[in-house]
């Protein structure tokens, strides 16, 4: 009888500790996942900005070519 009581007294704190450990590990996982998602978004945003800059440069080059043609033709 005493043995069961001792096991029960021990199992409650061990169970609570288990809950705390699982919650902590889960929070670490969630944080790591959030950081990786942020990195992906940042990388995608930078890539999009670079593409927009390249398109803008191409447009400017085309405008210069057109303006040169107009000068020669006139």
Phi, psi and omega in degrees: 000316179296327182296317178296319180296319179295318179297320180294317179297324180283322186290331180295308178296324178296320178296316179296320177297319178300317179298316181296317181295315180298318180296319180294314179298320179297316180296323177297317180298314181298317180296315180298319179295318179297320180295317181294323177295318178298319179297317179298316180297318181295317180296318180296320180296317179296319180297318180296319179296319179297318179297319179296320179295318179297318178298319180296318178296319178298318179298318180295320178297318179297319179298319179296318179298317180297318182293326177295318179299319181295320181295317182292321183289334186278000000 
